[in-house]
Amino acid sequence: MGGAMSWVSERSLVSAISNAGGFGVIACGAMSPELLKKEITETQKLTNKPFGVNLITMHPNLNELIDVCIEAKVSHIVLAGGLPTKPSIEKIKNVGTKVMCFAPSLSLAKRLVKIGVDALIIEGMEAGGHVGPVCTSVLAQEILPYFKNEQTPVFVAGGIGRGEMIVNYLEMGASGCQIGTLFVCTNESIAHKNFKEVFIKSAARNAVSSVQISADFPVIPVRAIANKASDDFVKHQREVIDKYQKGQILKENGQLEIEKFWAGALRRAVIEGDIETGSLMAGQSVGMVDRERPVKEVMDMLIQQLALESTLRSQIQHSNYIAEHEAKLEALNKQNQEKSKLQEQEIKNLKSENATLKGELEKNKNQHSNYIAEHEAKLEALNKQNQEKSKLQEQEIKNLKSENATLKGELEKNKNQHSNYIAEHEAKLEALNKQNQEKSKLQEQEIKNLKSENATLKGELEKNKNQHSNYIAEHEAKLEALNKQNQEKSKLQEQEIKNLKSENATLKGELEKNKNQHSQTSEVSLKKVEKKPPLSKVAYVSLVATSVVGSILSIVSGLFVLSMIATSVTSALVAGGITYTMSKPTTELKEVNIQSSGNNKACKI
C-alpha cells in the first residue's frame, strides 16, 4: 500500500503503484473539491485497478471532498490527521465505500473499530511527515496480537524499506504494509530532481524529528531530512520566545508565527526543488534509497526480498521440523527396541507357563473323566427323584386350583360388598359436602354482617371520639373562665375583709373611748352573723356535677385517663378556689346594744 505524501502521491505515482500490484493512495492534502475530482478522474484514466484517497479530517470542506469520492466511486477512503466523526464514517459506509483510519494506540484502534472503521493503519515514529511518539515495532506488538483473530485488517507503516520486514509484520498478524519514502525516488514520481537527489544521498540518521525549544510553544513533530530550514526553525523559535519573554508579543501570536514558519515549505521542496528552505519530509527508510528506479522495480524488489525471506524461513522451519522429526524417530526406535526386549522376555515366560499349564491340563482331564462318570450316576438318581416329586407337585397344583376357585368366589362377593360400601360412602360425602357448603355460606354471610356492624361501630366510635374531644375542649374553656371569675371574686372578698377589719379596728377604738367616758360597768352585745355567698354553693354543686358527668362519659368512651384528668382538675379548682371562698365567711355586725349601769341609758348601734 502506497503512503499518501502531499505533492508526491498524485495520479502518476498512484496509478503506477496500483498497476504494479500495490494499492495506490492519492494525497488530497489542501486540494479543493474541484481539484480532487480532476485528480481522481485523471488517475482512473491511467489505471483500472483499485486505489484510494487520503483525506485530512481537519479540512474545512471535508463533507464536499467525501461527496467527490463517492460520486467518483472510489473504493477506499483513508481519513487522517485526527479522529473522524461517526457521521462522516457512516456517510462513506452507506454507499459501500471502505473506510481506513490511522490508529496511534490500541485504545484508539478499539474505538475506531467500534464506530465502524473497516481497516486500520498503525504508523510509528520512523515514518516521514507528521509522526507520533511511539516506534513502529512497539505499536505492532501492542496492536497486532489483539486484532490477529479479528476480522479488521491492520496495515503497518513507518521505517519499512525491505521485504524481510514486511514478512515479520505479516507473521505477527498484519494484513499488509504501507510504504511511502521508497516511492519518492521512482521514475513515476513528479518530485523535483533536487528533492530526489537529497533522498539518494541521505542516511537514516539524517531524517530527524523537528525540535521543540519551549513547552510554552508546542511544536507538532515532523520527521524530515535536516537542512538549513531545520536550523532556521530553531533560531526562529528562540526569537519568538525571546520576544514573548520581553513582553513584545502575545503568546497566541507567537504560537501562530512558529506554525507559519513551514507554510508552503513542502511544496517549495517537492515541486520547486528548494532543498535549503523547503521541508524535506522523509522516513528513516530513506537510507535504503540508493538510486532512482521504476515503481515496478521497487515492487519486484520488495516481493523478491519477501519471497526469499519467506523461503528461508520455510527452509529453517522445515529443517527444524526434520531435526525434530528425526529426534522423535530416534527416541521412538529406542523405545521400540526396549519394548521388543521386554516382549521377548514376556514370550519366554509365557512358554514356560504354557508347559506348566499343559501338565495341569492332562491331570485335570483324568480327574474330569472320573467326575463325569460319578456325575452321570448322580443325575440318574436325581432324575428318578424329580419324577416322584413332579407327581406330588401335580397333585398339589390340582388342590391349589380348587382352592383358587373358592377364593375367587369369595373375592367377587367382597368386591360387590365393597362397591356398595363405596356408593354409600360417596352419598354420605356428597351430603356432608352439601351441608358444609351451606354452613360456609351462612358463615360468609355472618362474617359479612359482622364486618358491616364493625364498620358501623367504628364510625360511631369515631363520632363519639370527635364529640368527646369537642366536649373536653368546651369544658376546659368553661373551667378556665370559672377559675378566672373565682380568682377575681376572691380578690374582691379579700379587699372586703380588709375593709371590714379596718372598720372593726375603728369601732374598737370608739368602743374603748366610750368605756373611758363611762366609768360604770357597761354591757356590750355584739351579734356577728356569718353569711355564705349563695353563688359559692351554686358553683361548687355545678363543678361536682360537671366532674361526675365528665367521668361517666370518659368511662363509657373507654378514656379512663381523661376521667382521672377531669377529676384532678375539678378537685384542684374546688380545693384552691371555691373552698377558699367558703372558708372565709363574710362578717356582718347586725346589732350592738350598750347598756350603762350609771344612768340606765341604752345605746343602739
C-alpha positions as CSV (number, residue, x, y, z in Angstrom):
1,M,0.0,0.0,0.0
2,G,1.4,3.4,-1.1
3,G,1.7,6.0,1.6
4,A,-0.1,9.3,0.9
5,M,2.5,12.0,0.5
6,S,1.3,15.6,-0.2
7,W,2.5,16.9,-3.6
8,V,4.1,13.4,-4.3
9,S,1.2,10.9,-4.3
10,E,-0.7,12.2,-7.3
11,R,-2.1,10.5,-10.5
12,S,1.2,9.3,-12.0
13,L,2.7,7.6,-8.9
14,V,-0.7,6.3,-7.6
15,S,-1.7,4.6,-10.9
16,A,1.9,3.1,-11.2
17,I,1.7,1.6,-7.8
18,S,-1.8,0.1,-8.4
19,N,-0.7,-1.2,-11.9
20,A,2.4,-2.8,-10.3
21,G,0.2,-4.9,-8.0
22,G,0.1,-2.5,-5.0
23,F,-2.6,-0.2,-3.7
24,G,-2.0,3.5,-4.6
25,V,-3.5,6.3,-2.5
26,I,-4.0,9.9,-3.7
27,A,-2.9,12.5,-1.1
28,C,-5.7,15.1,-1.1
29,G,-3.9,17.4,1.3
30,A,-5.2,21.0,0.9
31,M,-6.9,20.3,-2.5
32,S,-10.3,21.9,-3.2
33,P,-13.2,19.6,-4.2
34,E,-12.7,20.6,-7.8
35,L,-9.0,19.8,-7.9
36,L,-9.6,16.4,-6.2
37,K,-12.3,15.5,-8.6
38,K,-10.0,16.2,-11.5
39,E,-7.1,14.2,-9.9
40,I,-9.4,11.2,-9.4
41,T,-10.6,11.3,-13.0
42,E,-7.1,11.5,-14.4
43,T,-6.0,8.6,-12.2
44,Q,-8.9,6.5,-13.4
45,K,-7.7,7.1,-16.9
46,L,-4.3,5.7,-16.1
47,T,-5.4,2.5,-14.2
48,N,-8.4,0.3,-13.9
49,K,-7.1,-1.2,-10.7
50,P,-8.4,-0.1,-7.2
51,F,-6.9,2.9,-5.5
52,G,-7.8,5.1,-2.5
53,V,-7.9,8.7,-1.5
54,N,-6.4,10.2,1.7
55,L,-8.5,13.0,3.3
56,I,-7.4,15.2,6.2
57,T,-10.2,15.3,8.8
58,M,-9.5,18.9,9.6
59,H,-10.1,20.1,6.0
60,P,-12.8,22.8,6.0
61,N,-14.6,21.1,3.1
62,L,-14.3,17.5,4.3
63,N,-18.0,16.7,3.5
64,E,-17.7,18.0,-0.1
65,L,-14.5,16.0,-0.5
66,I,-16.3,12.9,0.7
67,D,-19.1,13.6,-1.8
68,V,-16.5,13.8,-4.6
69,C,-15.0,10.4,-3.7
70,I,-18.4,8.8,-3.5
71,E,-19.5,10.3,-6.8
72,A,-16.3,9.0,-8.5
73,K,-16.9,5.6,-6.9
74,V,-13.5,5.4,-5.1
75,S,-13.3,2.0,-3.4
76,H,-11.3,3.2,-0.3
77,I,-11.1,6.4,1.7
78,V,-8.3,7.0,4.2
79,L,-9.2,9.5,7.0
80,A,-6.0,11.0,8.6
81,G,-4.9,13.9,10.7
82,G,-7.3,13.5,13.6
83,L,-10.2,11.4,14.9
84,P,-13.0,11.2,12.3
85,T,-16.6,11.7,13.3
86,K,-19.1,8.9,13.3
87,P,-21.4,10.7,10.8
88,S,-18.5,11.0,8.3
89,I,-17.8,7.3,8.7
90,E,-21.5,6.3,8.2
91,K,-21.8,8.6,5.2
92,I,-18.9,6.8,3.5
93,K,-20.0,3.3,4.5
94,N,-23.6,3.8,3.5
95,V,-22.6,3.8,-0.2
96,G,-20.4,0.7,0.2
97,T,-17.0,2.5,0.3
98,K,-14.4,1.2,2.7
99,V,-13.1,3.4,5.5
100,M,-9.5,3.3,6.7
101,C,-8.1,5.3,9.7
102,F,-4.7,5.8,11.5
103,A,-4.6,4.4,15.0
104,P,-1.6,5.6,17.1
105,S,-2.6,3.4,20.1
106,L,-4.6,0.3,21.0
107,S,-7.3,2.2,22.8
108,L,-7.9,4.4,19.8
109,A,-7.8,1.4,17.5
110,K,-10.6,-0.3,19.5
111,R,-12.7,3.0,19.5
112,L,-12.3,3.4,15.7
113,V,-13.4,-0.2,15.0
114,K,-16.4,0.3,17.4
115,I,-17.7,3.3,15.4
116,G,-17.4,1.4,12.1
117,V,-13.9,1.7,10.6
118,D,-13.2,-1.1,8.1
119,A,-9.4,-1.2,8.4
120,L,-6.6,0.4,10.5
121,I,-3.2,1.8,9.7
122,I,-0.6,1.9,12.6
123,E,2.2,4.3,11.8
124,G,5.3,4.5,14.0
125,M,7.6,7.5,14.6
126,E,10.1,6.2,12.0
127,A,7.7,7.4,9.2
128,G,8.1,10.7,7.3
129,G,6.0,13.8,7.9
130,H,3.8,14.2,11.0
131,V,4.6,11.4,13.5
132,G,3.7,10.2,16.9
133,P,5.9,9.4,19.9
134,V,5.9,5.5,19.6
135,C,8.1,3.4,17.2
136,T,6.5,1.1,14.7
137,S,7.7,-2.2,16.3
138,V,6.2,-1.3,19.7
139,L,2.9,-0.3,18.1
140,A,2.9,-3.6,16.2
141,Q,3.5,-5.6,19.3
142,E,0.7,-3.8,21.1
143,I,-2.0,-3.8,18.4
144,L,-1.4,-6.7,16.1
145,P,-1.9,-9.5,18.7
146,Y,-5.2,-8.0,19.7
147,F,-6.6,-8.0,16.2
148,K,-5.0,-11.2,15.0
149,N,-8.2,-13.2,15.4
150,E,-10.5,-10.3,14.5
151,Q,-12.0,-9.5,11.1
152,T,-10.4,-6.0,11.0
153,P,-7.4,-5.7,8.6
154,V,-4.4,-3.8,10.0
155,F,-1.6,-2.2,7.9
156,V,1.8,-1.3,9.4
157,A,3.7,1.8,8.4
158,G,6.9,3.7,9.4
159,G,10.5,2.8,8.5
160,I,9.7,-0.1,6.3
161,G,12.2,-0.5,3.4
162,R,12.7,-4.2,2.7
163,G,10.6,-7.2,2.1
164,E,12.0,-9.1,5.1
165,M,10.4,-6.5,7.4
166,I,7.1,-7.0,5.6
167,V,7.3,-10.8,6.3
168,N,7.8,-10.0,10.1
169,Y,4.7,-7.9,10.3
170,L,2.7,-10.4,8.2
171,E,3.6,-13.2,10.6
172,M,2.6,-11.0,13.5
173,G,-0.9,-10.7,12.1
174,A,-0.7,-7.7,9.8
175,S,-2.7,-7.7,6.6
176,G,-0.2,-5.6,4.7
177,C,2.3,-2.7,5.0
178,Q,2.2,0.9,3.9
179,I,5.4,2.3,2.3
180,G,6.0,6.0,1.2
181,T,9.6,7.0,1.3
182,L,10.8,4.3,-1.2
183,F,8.4,5.5,-3.9
184,V,9.6,9.2,-3.7
185,C,12.6,8.4,-5.9
186,T,10.8,6.4,-8.6
187,N,10.6,7.4,-12.2
188,E,6.9,7.9,-12.0
189,S,7.2,10.4,-9.0
190,I,6.8,14.1,-10.0
191,A,9.1,15.2,-7.2
192,H,11.9,17.6,-8.3
193,K,15.2,16.0,-9.2
194,N,16.9,18.1,-6.4
195,F,14.4,16.6,-3.9
196,K,15.2,13.1,-5.2
197,E,19.0,13.6,-5.0
198,V,18.8,14.6,-1.4
199,F,16.9,11.3,-0.7
200,I,19.5,9.2,-2.5
201,K,22.4,10.9,-0.7
202,S,20.8,10.8,2.8
203,A,21.3,8.1,5.5
204,A,18.7,7.0,8.1
205,R,20.2,9.3,10.7
206,N,19.6,12.4,8.5
207,A,15.8,12.0,8.8
208,V,15.2,13.7,12.2
209,S,12.1,14.9,14.0
210,S,11.6,18.6,14.4
211,V,13.0,20.2,17.6
212,Q,10.8,22.0,20.2
213,I,12.6,24.7,22.2
214,S,9.9,25.6,24.9
215,A,6.9,23.8,26.3
216,D,5.1,27.2,26.2
217,F,5.2,26.9,22.4
218,P,4.5,23.3,21.4
219,V,5.6,22.0,18.0
220,I,3.9,19.2,16.1
221,P,6.7,16.7,15.5
222,V,7.6,16.3,11.8
223,R,10.3,13.9,10.5
224,A,12.3,15.4,7.7
225,I,15.9,15.4,6.3
226,A,17.8,18.1,8.2
227,N,18.8,21.2,6.2
228,K,19.2,24.9,6.5
229,A,15.5,25.3,7.2
230,S,15.8,23.0,10.2
231,D,18.4,25.2,11.8
232,D,16.4,28.4,10.9
233,F,13.4,26.9,12.6
234,V,15.3,26.5,15.8
235,K,16.5,30.1,15.6
236,H,13.0,31.3,14.7
237,Q,11.6,29.6,17.8
238,R,14.3,31.3,20.0
239,E,13.5,34.7,18.6
240,V,9.7,34.3,19.2
241,I,10.4,33.0,22.8
242,D,12.7,36.0,23.4
243,K,10.0,38.5,22.2
244,Y,7.4,36.7,24.4
245,Q,9.6,36.8,27.5
246,K,10.3,40.6,26.9
247,G,6.5,41.2,26.5
248,Q,6.8,42.3,22.9
249,I,4.4,39.7,21.7
250,L,1.3,37.8,22.9
251,K,1.6,34.0,23.4
252,E,-1.1,33.3,20.9
253,N,0.6,35.5,18.2
254,G,3.9,33.8,19.0
255,Q,2.4,30.3,18.5
256,L,1.0,31.4,15.2
257,E,4.3,32.8,14.0
258,I,6.0,29.4,14.8
259,E,3.3,27.4,13.0
260,K,3.5,29.7,9.9
261,F,7.2,29.1,9.5
262,W,6.7,25.9,7.5
263,A,3.8,27.2,5.4
264,G,4.3,26.2,1.8
265,A,7.7,24.7,2.6
266,L,6.8,21.2,1.4
267,R,5.7,22.4,-2.0
268,R,8.8,24.5,-2.4
269,A,11.0,21.4,-1.8
270,V,8.9,18.8,-3.8
271,I,7.8,21.0,-6.7
272,E,10.3,23.8,-6.9
273,G,13.3,21.9,-5.8
274,D,14.2,24.3,-2.9
275,I,16.2,21.9,-0.7
276,E,17.6,24.7,1.5
277,T,14.4,26.4,2.8
278,G,11.9,23.8,1.9
279,S,10.7,20.8,4.0
280,L,12.4,17.6,3.1
281,M,9.8,15.2,4.7
282,A,11.2,11.6,4.7
283,G,11.1,8.5,6.8
284,Q,14.1,6.8,8.3
285,S,14.0,4.2,5.5
286,V,15.5,6.9,3.3
287,G,18.9,5.3,3.9
288,M,17.7,2.4,1.8
289,V,17.1,4.6,-1.3
290,D,20.2,4.3,-3.4
291,R,19.0,5.4,-6.9
292,E,16.0,6.3,-9.0
293,R,14.1,3.3,-10.4
294,P,10.7,2.5,-11.8
295,V,7.8,1.7,-9.4
296,K,7.6,-1.8,-10.9
297,E,11.2,-2.5,-10.0
298,V,10.7,-1.3,-6.4
299,M,7.6,-3.6,-6.1
300,D,9.5,-6.5,-7.6
301,M,12.5,-5.9,-5.3
302,L,10.2,-5.9,-2.2
303,I,8.4,-9.1,-3.5
304,Q,11.7,-10.9,-4.2
305,Q,13.0,-10.0,-0.7
306,L,9.7,-11.0,0.8
307,A,9.7,-14.3,-1.2
308,L,13.3,-15.1,-0.3
309,E,12.8,-14.4,3.3
310,S,9.6,-16.5,3.3
311,T,11.6,-19.3,1.6
312,L,14.4,-19.1,4.0
313,R,12.0,-19.1,7.0
314,S,10.2,-22.1,5.4
315,Q,13.5,-23.9,5.0
316,I,14.5,-23.1,8.5
317,Q,11.1,-24.3,9.7
318,H,11.4,-27.4,7.5
319,S,15.0,-28.1,8.8
320,N,13.8,-27.6,12.4
321,Y,10.8,-29.9,11.6
322,I,13.1,-32.6,10.1
323,A,15.5,-32.4,13.0
324,E,12.7,-32.5,15.5
325,H,11.1,-35.4,13.5
326,E,14.4,-37.4,13.4
327,A,14.8,-36.9,17.1
328,K,11.3,-38.2,17.6
329,L,12.0,-41.2,15.3
330,E,15.3,-42.0,17.2
331,A,13.5,-41.8,20.5
332,L,10.7,-44.0,19.1
333,N,13.2,-46.5,17.8
334,K,14.9,-46.7,21.1
335,Q,11.6,-47.1,22.8
336,N,10.6,-49.9,20.4
337,Q,13.9,-51.8,21.0
338,E,13.4,-51.6,24.7
339,K,9.8,-52.7,24.2
340,S,11.0,-55.6,22.0
341,K,13.3,-56.9,24.7
342,L,10.5,-56.8,27.2
343,Q,8.2,-58.7,24.8
344,E,10.8,-61.4,24.1
345,Q,11.2,-61.9,27.9
346,E,7.5,-62.0,28.2
347,I,7.2,-64.6,25.4
348,K,9.8,-66.8,27.2
349,N,7.9,-66.5,30.4
350,L,4.6,-67.4,28.7
351,K,6.1,-70.5,27.1
352,S,7.3,-71.7,30.5
353,E,3.9,-71.0,31.9
354,N,2.2,-72.9,29.0
355,A,4.3,-76.0,29.6
356,T,3.2,-76.0,33.3
357,L,-0.4,-75.4,32.3
358,K,-0.3,-78.4,29.8
359,G,0.8,-80.8,32.6
360,E,-2.0,-79.5,34.8
361,L,-4.5,-79.8,32.0
362,E,-3.6,-83.5,31.4
363,K,-4.1,-84.1,35.1
364,N,-7.4,-82.3,35.1
365,K,-8.6,-84.4,32.1
366,N,-8.2,-87.6,34.1
367,Q,-10.0,-86.0,37.1
368,H,-12.7,-84.8,34.8
369,S,-13.4,-88.3,33.3
370,N,-13.8,-89.7,36.8
371,Y,-16.1,-86.8,37.7
372,I,-18.3,-87.3,34.6
373,A,-18.9,-90.9,35.5
374,E,-19.8,-90.0,39.1
375,H,-21.9,-87.1,37.9
376,E,-24.0,-89.3,35.5
377,A,-24.8,-91.7,38.3
378,K,-26.0,-88.8,40.4
379,L,-28.0,-87.4,37.5
380,E,-29.9,-90.7,37.1
381,A,-30.7,-90.9,40.8
382,L,-31.8,-87.2,40.8
383,N,-34.0,-87.7,37.7
384,K,-35.8,-90.5,39.4
385,Q,-36.3,-88.4,42.5
386,N,-37.6,-85.5,40.3
387,Q,-40.2,-87.7,38.6
388,E,-41.6,-88.7,42.0
389,K,-41.5,-85.1,43.1
390,S,-43.3,-84.0,39.9
391,K,-46.2,-86.3,40.6
392,L,-46.6,-84.8,44.1
393,Q,-46.4,-81.3,42.7
394,E,-49.2,-82.0,40.1
395,Q,-51.5,-83.2,42.9
396,E,-50.6,-80.0,44.9
397,I,-51.4,-77.9,41.8
398,K,-54.8,-79.6,41.4
399,N,-55.6,-78.8,45.1
400,L,-54.4,-75.2,44.7
401,K,-56.6,-74.7,41.6
402,S,-59.6,-75.9,43.6
403,E,-58.8,-73.6,46.5
404,N,-58.2,-70.7,44.0
405,A,-61.7,-71.2,42.5
406,T,-63.2,-70.9,46.0
407,L,-61.1,-67.8,46.8
408,K,-62.3,-66.2,43.5
409,G,-65.9,-66.6,44.5
410,E,-65.3,-65.0,47.9
411,L,-63.3,-62.2,46.2
412,E,-66.2,-61.5,43.9
413,K,-68.6,-61.4,46.9
414,N,-66.2,-58.9,48.7
415,K,-66.0,-56.8,45.5
416,N,-69.8,-56.4,45.5
417,Q,-69.8,-55.5,49.2
418,H,-67.0,-53.0,48.7
419,S,-68.8,-51.4,45.7
420,N,-72.0,-51.0,47.9
421,Y,-69.9,-49.5,50.7
422,I,-68.2,-47.1,48.3
423,A,-71.5,-45.9,46.9
424,E,-72.9,-45.4,50.4
425,H,-69.8,-43.6,51.5
426,E,-69.9,-41.3,48.4
427,A,-73.5,-40.5,49.1
428,K,-72.6,-39.6,52.7
429,L,-69.6,-37.5,51.5
430,E,-71.9,-35.7,49.0
431,A,-74.4,-34.9,51.7
432,L,-71.7,-33.8,54.1
433,N,-70.1,-31.6,51.4
434,K,-73.5,-30.0,50.6
435,Q,-74.0,-29.4,54.4
436,N,-70.5,-27.8,54.6
437,Q,-71.2,-25.6,51.6
438,E,-74.5,-24.3,53.2
439,K,-72.7,-23.8,56.5
440,S,-69.9,-22.0,54.7
441,K,-72.5,-19.7,53.0
442,L,-74.1,-18.9,56.4
443,Q,-70.6,-18.2,57.9
444,E,-69.7,-16.0,55.0
445,Q,-73.0,-14.1,55.4
446,E,-72.3,-13.8,59.2
447,I,-68.8,-12.6,58.5
448,K,-70.2,-10.0,56.1
449,N,-72.8,-8.9,58.7
450,L,-70.1,-8.7,61.4
451,K,-67.8,-6.6,59.1
452,S,-70.7,-4.3,58.3
453,E,-71.6,-4.0,62.0
454,N,-67.9,-3.5,62.8
455,A,-67.7,-0.7,60.2
456,T,-70.8,1.0,61.8
457,L,-69.3,0.7,65.3
458,K,-66.1,2.2,64.1
459,G,-68.0,5.1,62.6
460,E,-69.9,5.6,65.8
461,L,-66.7,5.3,67.8
462,E,-65.0,7.9,65.6
463,K,-68.1,10.2,66.0
464,N,-68.0,9.7,69.8
465,K,-64.3,10.5,69.9
466,N,-64.9,13.7,68.0
467,Q,-67.9,14.7,70.3
468,H,-65.8,13.9,73.4
469,S,-62.9,15.9,72.1
470,N,-65.2,18.9,71.5
471,Y,-66.8,18.4,74.9
472,I,-63.4,18.3,76.7
473,A,-62.3,21.5,74.8
474,E,-65.5,23.3,75.7
475,H,-65.3,22.1,79.3
476,E,-61.7,23.2,79.7
477,A,-62.7,26.6,78.4
478,K,-65.6,26.9,80.9
479,L,-63.3,25.8,83.7
480,E,-60.7,28.3,82.7
481,A,-63.4,31.1,82.7
482,L,-64.8,30.0,86.0
483,N,-61.3,29.8,87.6
484,K,-60.6,33.3,86.3
485,Q,-64.0,34.5,87.8
486,N,-63.3,32.9,91.1
487,Q,-59.9,34.5,91.3
488,E,-61.4,37.9,90.6
489,K,-64.1,37.3,93.2
490,S,-61.5,36.1,95.8
491,K,-59.6,39.3,95.3
492,L,-62.8,41.3,95.9
493,Q,-63.6,39.3,99.0
494,E,-60.1,39.8,100.3
495,Q,-60.4,43.5,99.8
496,E,-63.9,43.5,101.6
497,I,-62.3,41.5,104.6
498,K,-59.5,44.1,104.7
499,N,-62.1,46.9,104.8
500,L,-64.1,45.2,107.5
501,K,-61.0,44.6,109.6
502,S,-60.2,48.3,109.2
503,E,-63.8,49.2,110.2
504,N,-63.7,46.9,113.2
505,A,-60.5,48.4,114.3
506,T,-62.2,51.9,114.1
507,L,-65.2,50.6,116.1
508,K,-62.9,49.1,118.7
509,G,-61.2,52.4,119.1
510,E,-64.5,54.2,119.6
511,L,-65.7,51.5,122.0
512,E,-62.6,51.9,124.1
513,K,-63.1,55.6,124.1
514,N,-66.7,55.1,125.3
515,K,-65.5,52.8,128.0
516,N,-63.2,55.5,129.2
517,Q,-66.1,58.1,129.2
518,H,-68.3,55.8,131.2
519,S,-66.8,54.5,134.4
520,Q,-69.7,52.4,135.2
521,T,-69.9,48.8,134.0
522,S,-71.4,48.6,130.6
523,E,-72.6,45.6,128.7
524,V,-72.0,45.3,125.1
525,S,-73.6,42.7,123.0
526,L,-72.4,42.2,119.5
527,K,-74.0,39.8,117.1
528,K,-71.8,38.5,114.4
529,V,-73.6,36.9,111.6
530,E,-71.8,34.8,109.1
531,K,-73.1,34.9,105.5
532,K,-72.1,32.4,102.9
533,P,-72.5,33.7,99.4
534,P,-75.2,31.6,97.6
535,L,-73.0,31.9,94.5
536,S,-70.3,29.7,96.0
537,K,-72.7,26.9,96.7
538,V,-74.0,27.0,93.2
539,A,-70.5,27.0,91.7
540,Y,-69.5,24.1,93.9
541,V,-72.5,22.0,93.0
542,S,-72.0,22.8,89.3
543,L,-68.4,21.7,89.3
544,V,-69.2,18.5,91.2
545,A,-71.9,17.7,88.7
546,T,-69.6,18.5,85.7
547,S,-66.9,16.3,87.1
548,V,-69.3,13.4,87.6
549,V,-70.8,13.8,84.1
550,G,-67.3,14.0,82.5
551,S,-66.1,10.9,84.4
552,I,-69.2,8.9,83.2
553,L,-68.6,10.0,79.6
554,S,-64.9,9.1,79.8
555,I,-65.7,5.7,81.3
556,V,-68.3,5.0,78.6
557,S,-65.9,6.1,75.9
558,G,-63.1,3.9,77.3
559,L,-61.0,7.0,78.1
560,F,-60.2,6.3,81.8
561,V,-57.2,8.6,81.7
562,L,-59.4,11.6,80.7
563,S,-61.7,10.8,83.6
564,M,-58.8,11.0,86.0
565,I,-57.5,14.3,84.5
566,A,-61.0,15.8,84.7
567,T,-61.4,14.7,88.3
568,S,-57.9,16.1,89.2
569,V,-58.7,19.4,87.6
570,T,-62.0,19.7,89.4
571,S,-60.6,18.8,92.8
572,A,-57.8,21.3,92.4
573,L,-60.2,24.1,91.5
574,V,-62.6,23.2,94.3
575,A,-59.8,23.0,96.9
576,G,-57.9,26.0,95.6
577,G,-60.6,28.5,94.7
578,I,-64.1,27.8,95.8
579,T,-63.2,26.1,99.1
580,Y,-61.1,29.1,100.0
581,T,-64.1,31.3,99.3
582,M,-66.3,29.2,101.5
583,S,-63.8,29.2,104.4
584,K,-63.8,33.0,104.5
585,P,-67.2,33.9,105.7
586,T,-68.4,37.4,105.4
587,T,-68.7,39.0,108.8
588,E,-71.6,41.5,109.5
589,L,-72.3,43.3,112.6
590,K,-76.1,43.2,112.9
591,E,-76.9,45.0,116.1
592,V,-75.0,46.4,119.1
593,N,-76.7,47.1,122.4
594,I,-74.9,49.0,125.0
595,Q,-76.3,49.4,128.5
596,S,-74.8,51.6,131.1
597,S,-75.4,51.0,134.7
598,G,-74.7,54.6,135.6
599,N,-77.5,56.5,134.1
600,N,-79.5,53.5,132.8
601,K,-79.3,54.7,129.2
602,A,-79.3,52.4,126.3
603,C,-77.3,53.0,123.1
604,K,-78.2,51.0,120.0
605,I,-75.8,50.9,117.1
